[in-house]
Amino acid sequence: MRMSKEEYIYLHNQNNPPLWESLTSNTCKLSDLDRNRIREVVRKAVAAKRLPESAIDLSIPDILKKLSLIVNDKLTNAAVILFCKNEIKQFMQSQLKLARFKGTNKTEFLDNKMFKANAFDLYDKAMDFLNFSLPVAARIVPGNPERVEEPAIPYSVLREAVTNAFVHRDYSNAGGSIDIAIYDDRVNISNIGSLPKGVLLSQLFKEHRSIPRNPLIANVFYLCGRIERWGRGTLDMIQDCKNAGNPLPIYEESGGSFSLTLPLKEPIRNVITIVK
């Protein structure tokens, strides 16, 4: 007996439910989006040759349609996460917690912040916090009139780690947040969402498939040069840590959450700011 088209579609949808990011939002409107940020993404994508030059002249709705961020004239959840500038209409799960602890445990705060905003604004706040809180050593190299600066953790590693947290977070879970904690001896970045099905912790240290949990969000981050598509992010972090003489990243998965720890070469309190 041949299956009808309706029966086939029903069974397909049952086995392949739509991703949360592709569902439409009933609260956020086009006027709630950060148009400047959308234009910035397009400019960077064109400069990186990831979008054609004609994309510069597209209207905001047409850009969003091209990026599959509008469905039936409604914004997708991904569009809200990426670009909604109205905090009231932003999802509760689009939160970032930042903390600087004294010592190596959570007994005493030196700094503590929490933000609710779109992913790009939260990314900027995360990077500003890390750059402000982590020390930068400097040394004089013979023959070089300029001081050579050596951050406690390479900027490329921090950027990749923070970007991955936003791209791979399980946004369907309305609880929790992306958490960044700085201790005297390490930085820890954690978010709700285990590794994608088919990817094991052990594979993060070798070539592996790139399976983004949120392909629409990941695509926008890719277009503006924040990530690559080929599953090299963890390998690049490992190599950059090796090149800088830093300990290797530590990846952990527990209770539906993913955690990345970046140990420091030296405790923050022992780092000499200027080394001659």
Salt bridges, closest charged atoms under 4 A:
ASP32 OD2 - LYS89 NZ 3.05
GLU40 OE1 - ARG37 NH1 3.55
GLU40 OE2 - LYS44 NZ 3.10
ASP111 OD2 - LYS113 NZ 3.66
ASP121 OD1 - ARG37 NH2 2.73
ASP124 OD2 - ARG37 NH2 3.05
GLU150 OE2 - ARG139 NE 2.51
ASP184 OD1 - ARG100 NH2 2.92
ASP184 OD2 - ARG269 NH1 2.82
ASP185 OD1 - ARG186 NH1 2.88
GLU207 OE2 - ARG232 NH1 2.86
GLU228 OE2 - ARG50 NH2 2.91
ASP236 OD1 - ARG232 NH2 3.31
